[in-house]
Amino acid sequence: MDAVKKRVNKRQVVGTVVSDKMDKTVIVQVERMIKYPLYHKYIKRRSRFSSHDEGNTCQIGDRVLITESRPISRTKKWRVSKILKKVV
């Protein structure tokens, strides 16, 4: 049988750059709201992702769209797709 490649939708999230001290890497913090099961109130949960930034264009405070990708290094499994809002 033919090996047909199946197109997989990769996960995309929006977050804020919190560190740009490394070369071609930025740390992006993503916030999401979850409902607390007992009290039905919404609380914030934060995740931090190491993302590949090829041109070193991101700065601290930028809003970016990151996309899941193949592993680039031990910690980097995300790429910066687009800078949504630059900080001045």
C-alpha positions as CSV (number, residue, x, y, z in Angstrom):
1,M,0.0,0.0,0.0
2,D,1.0,3.6,-0.6
3,A,2.3,5.4,2.4
4,V,0.0,8.4,2.4
5,K,1.1,11.3,4.6
6,K,-1.7,12.5,6.8
7,R,-1.9,16.2,7.4
8,V,-1.9,16.9,11.2
9,N,-3.3,20.1,12.6
10,K,-0.6,21.5,14.9
11,R,-1.6,23.2,18.2
12,Q,-1.3,27.0,18.2
13,V,-1.4,29.2,21.3
14,V,-1.0,32.9,22.0
15,G,1.3,34.1,24.7
16,T,3.6,36.8,26.0
17,V,7.4,36.7,25.7
18,V,8.9,36.8,29.2
19,S,12.6,36.1,28.4
20,D,14.7,36.7,25.3
21,K,18.2,36.2,26.8
22,M,19.1,33.1,24.8
23,D,20.2,33.0,21.1
24,K,17.3,32.1,18.8
25,T,15.1,31.1,21.8
26,V,12.4,32.9,23.7
27,I,10.3,31.9,26.7
28,V,6.6,32.4,26.1
29,Q,4.1,32.4,28.9
30,V,0.6,31.3,28.0
31,E,-2.4,32.0,30.3
32,R,-5.6,30.0,30.2
33,M,-8.7,30.1,32.3
34,I,-10.1,26.9,33.9
35,K,-13.3,26.4,35.9
36,Y,-12.7,25.2,39.4
37,P,-14.9,22.1,39.7
38,L,-16.2,22.6,43.2
39,Y,-16.9,26.4,43.3
40,H,-17.4,27.0,39.6
41,K,-15.1,30.0,39.6
42,Y,-12.6,30.6,36.9
43,I,-8.9,30.6,37.8
44,K,-5.8,31.4,35.8
45,R,-3.2,28.7,34.9
46,R,0.1,29.6,33.3
47,S,2.4,27.5,31.2
48,R,5.9,28.5,29.9
49,F,7.2,27.2,26.6
50,S,10.7,27.5,25.1
51,S,10.1,28.6,21.5
52,H,12.4,28.9,18.5
53,D,12.8,32.5,17.2
54,E,15.0,32.2,14.1
55,G,15.7,35.9,13.6
56,N,15.9,37.0,17.2
57,T,13.1,39.4,16.5
58,C,11.0,39.0,19.7
59,Q,11.4,41.2,22.7
60,I,10.1,41.0,26.3
61,G,6.4,41.9,26.4
62,D,5.5,41.0,22.7
63,R,2.3,39.0,22.1
64,V,3.2,36.1,19.9
65,L,1.5,33.1,18.2
66,I,3.5,29.9,18.7
67,T,3.0,26.6,16.8
68,E,3.9,23.1,17.9
69,S,6.7,21.6,15.9
70,R,9.1,18.7,15.8
71,P,11.7,18.8,18.6
72,I,14.4,21.4,17.9
73,S,16.4,20.8,21.0
74,R,15.8,19.1,24.4
75,T,13.4,21.9,25.6
76,K,12.2,23.5,22.4
77,K,9.2,22.0,20.7
78,W,7.5,25.2,19.6
79,R,8.2,27.8,17.0
80,V,7.2,31.5,16.9
81,S,4.8,31.8,14.0
82,K,3.8,35.4,14.2
83,I,4.3,38.5,16.3
84,L,0.8,39.8,17.0
85,K,1.7,42.9,19.0
86,K,5.2,44.5,19.3
87,V,6.1,46.3,22.5
88,V,7.4,49.8,22.1
